[in-house]
Amino acid sequence: MVIKNNIIGLVIIPLTNLDCMQKLKNRELYPKFQIDLLPGFNEVADDVWNEIKMKFQNIKEHVSQKKIIEIAAKTITKDMKVKKIKMQKNDKGIEIPVEKEVFEKRKVLDAKPFNILSLQEQEDIINDTWAIKTLQNWKKLNIEPAIRSMIEDQIKKIKNKS
């Protein structure tokens, strides 16, 4: 999912206690167990972003105030595995809390990948993206040669400013 950070400065979101980090692919994407949202556009895996929005109230507020904007996303209802505490009797007949995973219908975002956006949207996003890793990931996608060239130019621009 493409996220636009309109907040001046870096937004750091810790991921250490998120369920989605149990998945190896996300651990590889986020080796520091955090997401650094630079000003401008950033890419975050859909499952990670949906869980962040469920668990971090300040991120929900930033989204509702349009300080953080979710690009090309639509809300869908999806069965998601969530942990619930249920009371259950043990072998002595005493009720104890037990954590169980259950499926619940939750509203989540389903986003268009970067390479499905219109060429104009891709150009606008590239010009306001300062995360080199995000640009490098987009460059690997099946995109138009002109867009790939714009990404390379943006990476050079960022490296020259550092």
C-alpha positions as CSV (number, residue, x, y, z in Angstrom):
1,M,0.0,0.0,0.0
2,V,1.3,3.5,-0.8
3,I,1.1,5.8,2.1
4,K,1.6,9.6,1.9
5,N,3.0,11.2,5.1
6,N,2.0,14.8,5.2
7,I,3.5,15.3,8.7
8,I,6.7,17.4,8.7
9,G,9.3,14.9,9.9
10,L,9.7,11.2,10.3
11,V,7.0,9.0,11.8
12,I,8.4,5.9,13.4
13,I,6.0,3.0,14.0
14,P,7.3,0.1,16.2
15,L,6.3,-3.4,14.9
16,T,7.6,-5.7,17.7
17,N,4.2,-6.6,19.1
18,L,2.2,-6.9,15.9
19,D,0.8,-10.4,15.0
20,C,1.7,-9.9,11.3
21,M,5.4,-9.8,12.2
22,Q,5.2,-13.5,12.9
23,K,5.3,-13.9,9.1
24,L,8.8,-14.3,7.8
25,K,8.2,-12.2,4.7
26,N,7.3,-9.1,6.8
27,R,10.3,-9.7,9.0
28,E,12.5,-9.5,5.9
29,L,10.8,-6.3,4.8
30,Y,11.2,-4.7,8.2
31,P,14.4,-5.9,9.7
32,K,14.5,-3.1,12.3
33,F,11.0,-4.1,13.4
34,Q,9.8,-0.6,12.7
35,I,8.4,1.4,9.8
36,D,10.0,4.8,9.1
37,L,7.5,7.0,7.2
38,L,9.5,9.7,5.6
39,P,7.6,12.9,4.5
40,G,6.1,12.1,1.1
41,F,5.2,8.7,-0.2
42,N,6.2,5.4,1.4
43,E,5.2,1.8,0.7
44,V,3.9,-0.5,3.5
45,A,2.7,-4.1,3.2
46,D,-1.2,-4.1,3.3
47,D,-1.4,-6.6,6.2
48,V,1.1,-4.6,8.2
49,W,-0.7,-1.3,7.6
50,N,-4.1,-2.8,8.5
51,E,-2.8,-4.1,11.8
52,I,-1.1,-0.8,12.6
53,K,-4.3,1.0,12.1
54,M,-6.1,-1.4,14.4
55,K,-3.5,-1.1,17.2
56,F,-2.3,2.5,17.1
57,Q,-4.8,5.1,18.0
58,N,-2.5,8.0,16.9
59,I,-2.1,6.5,13.4
60,K,-6.0,6.2,13.1
61,E,-6.2,9.9,14.1
62,H,-3.5,10.9,11.6
63,V,-5.4,9.1,8.8
64,S,-8.7,10.7,9.8
65,Q,-7.1,14.1,9.9
66,K,-5.5,13.5,6.4
67,K,-2.0,13.9,7.9
68,I,-1.4,10.4,6.6
69,I,-3.2,9.4,3.4
70,E,-3.7,6.0,2.0
71,I,-3.3,6.1,-1.8
72,A,-5.5,4.1,-4.1
73,A,-7.1,2.0,-1.4
74,K,-10.6,0.8,-0.9
75,T,-12.2,-0.7,2.2
76,I,-13.3,-4.3,2.1
77,T,-14.6,-6.7,4.7
78,K,-12.4,-9.6,5.3
79,D,-12.2,-12.5,7.8
80,M,-9.2,-11.9,10.0
81,K,-7.7,-14.1,12.7
82,V,-7.8,-12.2,16.0
83,K,-6.8,-13.2,19.5
84,K,-9.6,-13.2,22.1
85,I,-9.6,-14.0,25.8
86,K,-12.3,-16.5,26.7
87,M,-13.0,-17.9,30.2
88,Q,-12.7,-21.7,30.3
89,K,-12.9,-24.1,33.2
90,N,-9.7,-26.0,34.0
91,D,-9.7,-29.7,35.2
92,K,-10.5,-28.5,38.7
93,G,-13.6,-26.6,37.6
94,I,-12.0,-23.1,38.1
95,E,-12.6,-20.6,35.3
96,I,-9.3,-19.2,33.9
97,P,-8.7,-16.9,31.0
98,V,-7.5,-18.6,27.9
99,E,-6.3,-16.9,24.7
100,K,-7.9,-18.3,21.6
101,E,-7.6,-17.3,17.9
102,V,-11.0,-16.7,16.2
103,F,-12.0,-15.3,12.9
104,E,-13.9,-12.0,12.8
105,K,-15.2,-9.9,10.0
106,R,-13.1,-6.7,10.0
107,K,-13.0,-3.7,7.6
108,V,-9.5,-3.5,6.1
109,L,-8.0,-1.7,3.2
110,D,-7.3,-3.4,-0.1
111,A,-4.8,-1.3,-2.1
112,K,-3.8,-1.1,-5.7
113,P,-0.1,-1.9,-6.2
114,F,2.0,1.0,-7.4
115,N,2.4,-0.5,-11.0
116,I,-1.4,-0.6,-11.4
117,L,-1.8,3.2,-10.8
118,S,-2.1,5.5,-13.8
119,L,1.1,6.9,-15.3
120,Q,0.2,10.4,-14.0
121,E,-0.3,9.0,-10.5
122,Q,3.0,7.1,-10.7
123,E,4.8,10.3,-11.8
124,D,3.3,12.4,-9.0
125,I,4.1,9.8,-6.4
126,I,7.7,9.3,-7.6
127,N,8.4,13.1,-7.4
128,D,7.3,13.2,-3.8
129,T,9.0,10.0,-2.6
130,W,12.2,10.3,-0.5
131,A,12.5,6.7,0.7
132,I,15.2,5.1,-1.5
133,K,14.2,1.5,-0.6
134,T,10.6,2.2,-1.7
135,L,11.8,3.6,-5.0
136,Q,14.1,0.6,-5.5
137,N,11.2,-1.8,-4.8
138,W,9.0,0.0,-7.4
139,K,11.8,-0.1,-9.9
140,K,11.7,-3.9,-9.8
141,L,8.0,-4.0,-10.8
142,N,6.7,-4.4,-14.3
143,I,6.5,-0.7,-15.2
144,E,6.9,1.5,-18.2
145,P,10.5,2.4,-19.1
146,A,9.8,6.1,-18.7
147,I,8.6,5.5,-15.1
148,R,11.7,3.4,-14.4
149,S,13.8,6.2,-15.7
150,M,12.0,8.7,-13.4
151,I,12.6,6.4,-10.4
152,E,16.3,6.3,-11.2
153,D,16.4,10.1,-11.5
154,Q,14.7,10.5,-8.2
155,I,17.1,8.1,-6.5
156,K,20.0,10.1,-7.9
157,K,18.4,13.3,-6.7
158,I,18.1,11.9,-3.1
159,K,21.6,10.6,-3.0
160,N,23.0,13.9,-4.2
161,K,21.2,15.8,-1.4
162,S,22.6,13.5,1.3
